[in-house]
Amino acid sequence: MRVMELRDDWGLEHLRLAERPQPEPGPGQVLIAMKAASLNFRDTVMVQRGYGRRSGELPLVPVSDGAGEVVAVGDGVTRVKAGDVVCPAFWQLWITGPLKEDYWPGMLGGPHDGVLQEFMVLDASGVVKAPKGYDFRQAATLPCAAITAWSAVVTQGQVKSGDVVVIQGTGGVSLFALQFAKMHGARVIATSSSAAKLARLEALGADHVINYAEDENWGRTARALAGGGGVDLVVEVGGARSLEQSLRAVRVDGMIGMIGVLSGGLAELNLGLVVTRNIRLQGITIGNRDMLEEMIRAINQNGLDPVIDERVYAFDAAAEALGALPEGRHFGKICIEY
Ligand SMILES: NC(=O)c1ccc[n+]([C@@H]2O[C@H](COP(=O)([O-])OP(=O)(O)OC[C@H]3O[C@@H](n4cnc5c(N)ncnc54)[C@H](OP(=O)(O)O)[C@@H]3O)[C@@H](O)[C@H]2O)c1
């Protein structure tokens, strides 16, 4: 079978098409014919060994998120059957309950081999059925970006009707956060550095938009738009350069879901605000398999159309697709079809 792998060295320039033997499912395992992948910012960091030791060892098949069709199951598998459209969970070992250190080796796309391979064998416990009616591309968008947004908005943020939520930029996580916040009846303030993308955010249901490149005090603007002392939740992907604004936007007793550090991971902050305003700074690191299934139940009930960038890449153009992500010209998820 064909795989895209890093074998000789780390770095996008070393990502190569290669052949590996097709795996067979053992007891409790599932053989999946992979059909599509979607990219996350993490994948571009991972191919550079940007997470150090936690990136794992070479050879490595990168990219965490994908979807495919079950072609065979081993003895004792009841969760899925041949013909089902499924997604591998991002965390193969974090099935339920709180996150534990022991689960790190099970992260797909590093250190565990990822989805850029034509067939994958995984334990059935780490595989979920895609939402009804989803094609492979749509299903491939869910395991990392969507569950991260779900965790911030629903599991941790507990957003309810009438709440006000800030999302930052138009990356995969932020667009899912917008959609989940709207699904739960919230008012959404969305930011982007691009006027054209702001218009698309409005078309997706954002109630207010702010250009964060033009309005450096966007936190104050968001607070004023929210009324009532500020926003209930900020879905933070900006990091160093945006966290101070997020602290200004959020209400007393509100929450900032710390997801990404796109503008840097070291910030000088007025931490007094966190204390005196009783703000919850909540780290989010994706979510477990049970949360993925809970999210899919909600999608089956309410509907949700993942936002996918118009440019879709071929399997052997994975390096090009990974190179396009940091350029930031996309809107929604960058997908690869096999
Ligand atoms: N903690 C977790 O579990 C988890 C899971 C997934 C992702 N993440 C992290 O979340 C972040 C977003 O990931 P993604 O996959 O959604 O990325 P992505 O699709 O590459 O998103 C990039 C977009 O973010 C916006 N952006 C860039 N710099 C920004 C800044 N300084 N402030 C606000 N927005 C900014 C830009 O939007 P505009 O072009 O509209 O300005 C850009 O197009 C990354 O840091 C990633 O590592 C964390």
Ligand as a Chemical Component Dictionary entry (heavy atoms), coordinates in Angstrom:
data_LIG
# 
_chem_comp.id                   LIG 
_chem_comp.type                 NON-POLYMER 
_chem_comp.pdbx_formal_charge   0 
_chem_comp.three_letter_code    LIG 
# 
loop_
_chem_comp_atom.comp_id 
_chem_comp_atom.atom_id 
_chem_comp_atom.alt_atom_id 
_chem_comp_atom.type_symbol 
_chem_comp_atom.charge 
_chem_comp_atom.model_Cartn_x 
_chem_comp_atom.model_Cartn_y 
_chem_comp_atom.model_Cartn_z 
_chem_comp_atom.pdbx_ordinal 
LIG N1  N1  N 0  -5.017 22.571 22.050 1  
LIG C1  C1  C 0  -5.543 21.783 21.127 2  
LIG O1  O1  O 0  -6.138 20.755 21.420 3  
LIG C2  C2  C 0  -5.448 22.204 19.707 4  
LIG C3  C3  C 0  -6.110 21.487 18.709 5  
LIG C4  C4  C 0  -6.071 21.974 17.399 6  
LIG C5  C5  C 0  -5.353 23.128 17.137 7  
LIG N2  N2  N 1  -4.686 23.761 18.130 8  
LIG C6  C6  C 0  -3.965 25.002 17.884 9  
LIG O2  O2  O 0  -4.919 25.986 17.544 10 
LIG C7  C7  C 0  -4.356 26.898 16.610 11 
LIG C8  C8  C 0  -5.243 26.954 15.389 12 
LIG O3  O3  O 0  -5.180 25.704 14.746 13 
LIG P1  P1  P 0  -5.913 25.477 13.353 14 
LIG O4  O4  O 0  -5.570 24.097 12.938 15 
LIG O5  O5  O -1 -7.321 25.904 13.461 16 
LIG O6  O6  O 0  -5.051 26.497 12.477 17 
LIG P2  P2  P 0  -5.255 27.048 11.035 18 
LIG O7  O7  O 0  -6.398 26.361 10.374 19 
LIG O8  O8  O 0  -3.932 27.037 10.407 20 
LIG O9  O9  O 0  -5.686 28.565 11.387 21 
LIG C9  C9  C 0  -4.952 29.635 10.984 22 
LIG C10 C10 C 0  -5.809 30.903 11.106 23 
LIG O10 O10 O 0  -5.700 31.446 12.416 24 
LIG C11 C11 C 0  -5.762 32.844 12.335 25 
LIG N3  N3  N 0  -4.651 33.466 13.039 26 
LIG C12 C12 C 0  -3.355 33.442 12.732 27 
LIG N4  N4  N 0  -2.644 34.184 13.590 28 
LIG C13 C13 C 0  -3.540 34.684 14.468 29 
LIG C14 C14 C 0  -3.441 35.551 15.582 30 
LIG N5  N5  N 0  -2.279 36.060 15.970 31 
LIG N6  N6  N 0  -4.569 35.859 16.263 32 
LIG C15 C15 C 0  -5.758 35.361 15.866 33 
LIG N7  N7  N 0  -5.913 34.553 14.816 34 
LIG C16 C16 C 0  -4.810 34.218 14.131 35 
LIG C17 C17 C 0  -5.720 33.240 10.875 36 
LIG O11 O11 O 0  -7.047 33.647 10.528 37 
LIG P3  P3  P 0  -7.318 34.908 9.600  38 
LIG O12 O12 O 0  -6.597 34.593 8.313  39 
LIG O13 O13 O 0  -8.787 34.928 9.479  40 
LIG O14 O14 O 0  -6.766 36.100 10.312 41 
LIG C18 C18 C 0  -5.295 31.968 10.175 42 
LIG O15 O15 O 0  -5.886 31.834 8.902  43 
LIG C19 C19 C 0  -2.929 26.412 16.374 44 
LIG O16 O16 O 0  -2.064 27.112 17.251 45 
LIG C20 C20 C 0  -2.989 24.959 16.749 46 
LIG O17 O17 O 0  -1.741 24.444 17.131 47 
LIG C21 C21 C 0  -4.711 23.316 19.397 48 
# 
loop_
_chem_comp_bond.comp_id 
_chem_comp_bond.atom_id_1 
_chem_comp_bond.atom_id_2 
_chem_comp_bond.value_order 
_chem_comp_bond.pdbx_ordinal 
LIG N1  C1  SING 1  
LIG C1  O1  DOUB 2  
LIG C1  C2  SING 3  
LIG C2  C3  SING 4  
LIG C2  C21 DOUB 5  
LIG C3  C4  DOUB 6  
LIG C4  C5  SING 7  
LIG C5  N2  DOUB 8  
LIG N2  C6  SING 9  
LIG N2  C21 SING 10 
LIG C6  O2  SING 11 
LIG C6  C20 SING 12 
LIG O2  C7  SING 13 
LIG C7  C8  SING 14 
LIG C7  C19 SING 15 
LIG C8  O3  SING 16 
LIG O3  P1  SING 17 
LIG P1  O4  DOUB 18 
LIG P1  O5  SING 19 
LIG P1  O6  SING 20 
LIG O6  P2  SING 21 
LIG P2  O7  DOUB 22 
LIG P2  O8  SING 23 
LIG P2  O9  SING 24 
LIG O9  C9  SING 25 
LIG C9  C10 SING 26 
LIG C10 O10 SING 27 
LIG C10 C18 SING 28 
LIG O10 C11 SING 29 
LIG C11 N3  SING 30 
LIG C11 C17 SING 31 
LIG N3  C12 SING 32 
LIG N3  C16 SING 33 
LIG C12 N4  DOUB 34 
LIG N4  C13 SING 35 
LIG C13 C14 SING 36 
LIG C13 C16 DOUB 37 
LIG C14 N5  SING 38 
LIG C14 N6  DOUB 39 
LIG N6  C15 SING 40 
LIG C15 N7  DOUB 41 
LIG N7  C16 SING 42 
LIG C17 O11 SING 43 
LIG C17 C18 SING 44 
LIG O11 P3  SING 45 
LIG P3  O12 DOUB 46 
LIG P3  O13 SING 47 
LIG P3  O14 SING 48 
LIG C18 O15 SING 49 
LIG C19 O16 SING 50 
LIG C19 C20 SING 51 
LIG C20 O17 SING 52 
# 
